[in-house]
């Protein structure tokens, strides 16, 4: 009988993150549910368990060194290794009319706050979990990005890419670049790392606007978290295939 695989999903108490946890659980993974609000975390774990998922809570604020260290220690104590890490936690920061962030009036503290979660938080969590991932026979890392990270699409006037979001969008571009450098560092190892675009999903993150469901948004991250050994690495994917950088 094969050993149960262990996954950790950050920002997993709701929305896309919850559905990623649910989907991995349906595939037989034991899933660590990472979230910073302990009440919401407990509720999410209870809901997942009621649905048959082997879930456990991981209190985790990706912006805090002590919180991330504690999360790694908890996974170490409970499981001893990690097979899949999905860096899903992210924020957009406040927006103006039309869900915009005007670069000409942008508050630099806002930019720092969004970078802290969307980029530095991913680096912080990934590096803390790497010793556990290295114990896996087939470690996978997925960074949840966005179509608005694509410079190719953003710069093409013929592609409808949504409003100007001068804080949020560049952090996802930054995250994509970080993903590529991790892939280069992992070259020759069994660690596969990729970025995933869930599409415009109707969650509280988007004010419940968007044509896609959280389950649909979770599909690509789940696929990348469960890639075979000959799967791609250092790339950016959506449901339809590769997203241009």
Buried (B, 14 or more C-beta within 10 A) or exposed (E): EEEEBBBBBBBBBBBBBBBBBBBBBEEEBBBBBBBBEEEBBBBBBEBBBEEEBBBBBBBBBBBBEEBBEBBBEBBBEEBEBBBBBBBBBBBBBEBEEEBEBBEEEEEEEBBEBBBBBBBBBBBBBBEBBBEBBEBBEBBBBBBBBBBBBBBEBBEEEEEEBBBBBBBBBBBBBBBBBBBBEBBEEBEEEBBBBBBBBBBBBBBEBBEEEBEBBBBBBBBBBBBBBBBEEEBBBBBBBBBEEEBEB
